[in-house]
Amino acid sequence: MALDIDISSTFASTFGYTPETLTVLKQPDMNKRGTSYYGKEAYNKAYFMAVKLGTLELYNPVISISNQKTIVQTALVNRSGTVKEMISKEDYKINIKGIIIRQDNAYPDAEISDLMELYNRNEALSIYCALTSLIFDEGEKVVITDLSFPASPGTQNIQAYEMNLISDLKFILNKA
């Protein structure tokens, strides 16, 4: 028996919003650094913006990345405004939301175990994604800070997941 599952409405009921759908006439296969935009889920369905964490290709992921600068502002006497001194950029914050769907109508035990194995490693993991390859240098790593499995009401073969990560950028000390 085939199942018809509307991923957009499932995502919306779980996370509270529907990811934007774009109509693209001709999408290139790779970004300017040669990283593929596409991945294939377990049942061979292609999807946009694949994310591979360590050796695991994540299930139907939606990724967002943010960063903040540390800036010291100094007020000057008898002057308007402040002098700004950029100190550094903080770690990149990455949020990945996704939905695991089993076509055989079984609960996704193995897929959840795969995600838990990644989380329990407690080490920096390689990340492969068209978006991260544009933002990070090649070979950069990330650390999973938290992982959650939001409720997916009324389904037995679907499990939503959400993880937050921070970048673990290369750090080189220069000898004086």
N, C-alpha and C positions, 0 to 999 in steps of 0.2 A: 504494500500500500504506500503510495507516494504522499509526501507531506508538502503542503503549500504553506510556507512561512514567510511573512512579510517582515524582513529584517528592520526596515525603517520604523515601523510601528512598534516592534518589540524594543528597539533601542530607545524610542521616545517614551514608552511606558516605564522603562527601567531607569533611564537617566534624566528624563524630563524635557528633552528636546530632540528634534529630528536633525540629523546631520544634513547639511546642504547638499543637494543633488545638482551637479553641473552637467550641462550638455556640451561636450567637446567634439568638434567635427573630426579633428585628427590629432590624437595625442601621441607624442613620441613615446617609444618604449623605455628610454633612459633619460636621466637628467644630464646636465653638462659635465658632470664628473663620471659618467658611465654607470651609475647605479640605477637598477631597474625600478620603475614605478609600480610594477605589478607583481602579485604573488598568486599562488593557487592554494585554496583551502583544501581540507582533507578530501573533499568530494569533487576535486578538480575544477571548481568554479573559480574563475579569475576575479581578482578584486584589485582596486587601486590603492596605492600607498602601503605596500607590504612592509611589515616590520619583523625583522629577525633578531632575536635576543639570545646571545650565546649561540647554541645550535638549534634553538626552537623557533620556527616560524609561527608568530602569534596568530590567533584565531580572529578573523574579521576585525582588525584593529582600526581605531581612530586615534591619531596621535596629535598632541599639541605640545609646543615648546615655548618657554618664556625665560627671560633673563633680566637681571636688574644690575645697574651699576652702583657702586659705592662712591658717593660724591660728598666731599666736605665743603660746606658753604660757610664762608667767613664774611661777616658784616664789616663794612668799613665806616669809620666815623665821618659824619657830614657828607655821605654819599648815598645815592639811591642804589638799591640792589645789593648783591653779594658777589664775592669772588668765588668761583667754583673750581675745585681741584678734584679731578677724577683720580681716585685711589686705585680702584680695580673693578673688574666685572666679577659678579658672584657666579656660583655654579649654575649651569642651565637646569631648569626644572622641566621635567618631561612628564606628561600625563598620557596614559594609554588606556582607552576604554575599548572593550570588545565583547563579542557574544560568541560563545561556543555552541555550535548546533550539531547534534548527531542525527544523521539521516535515518538511522535504524530505530529511532524512537527510544533509545536507551539513554539513561543519565550519563553525562560525559565524565565518568570517573577517571579514566586514563588521562584525559586532557587536563583536568584539574590537578592531578598528581604531577603532570609535567610542569605546570606553572608553579606548584608548591616546591618542586625540586629546584627550579631556578631561584625562587625566593630564599630557600634555605641554604643556598651555597655561601652566602655572606661574603661575596667577593665581587670585584668589578667584572662586568660582562661586556663583551663586544656587542655593538648595536649596528645593524645594517638596515638602512632605510634611505629612500631618496631624499627626504627632508633633512635627516641628520647628516647625511654626507655633504650637504651644502653648507651646513652650519658648523660642523666639527671638522677638524683635520682628520685625515685617514687614520684608521686604527684606534680612534678614541673609544673610551669605555664609559659605562654607566653603572650605577649601583641602585638596586631596587630598595626604596625606603619603606614602602608599604604596599600591601596587596589586599584587595577586598573582593568579595563575591556577593554583589547585591542580589536581592530576591528577584526571581523571574517567575512571578505568580502565574499559575494556571498552565505551566509547561513542565514536562518531565524530561525532555531531551534538549533543553536549552539552559545554559548557565551564563549569566553576564559576569564580567570581571572588570576590575579597574586597578591599575597600578600607577604609583608615582615613583619616578626615578630622578636621580641627580647625576650630572656629568662628573666624571672622574678624569679630568684633563691631565695631560702630561705635564709634569712640573720639573724643571731643570734648574738646579742651583748653579750659579756661576761663581767660580773661585775668583777672588780679587787679587 
